[in-house]
């Protein structure tokens, strides 16, 4: 439990350090895409015959656009 809190606390801080909402979306997409790639890399390194797949929500976040497409992307007064 303590490990999960430590990881999420750091990720939340890094996410909130991004200057705009668009940058936060790009940061989160990068985290998810990298995590999916790490699943594959670890399975390859360990030469697993039946590797654990990345969780479905993680794979969905990794394939979604970082920012909504076809919707208004800025709030009145700027990208916040």
Secondary structure as GFF3:
##gff-version 3
##sequence-region A 1 80
A	DSSP	alpha_helix	2	16	.	.	.	ID=ss1
A	DSSP	alpha_helix	21	45	.	.	.	ID=ss2
A	DSSP	alpha_helix	56	63	.	.	.	ID=ss3
###
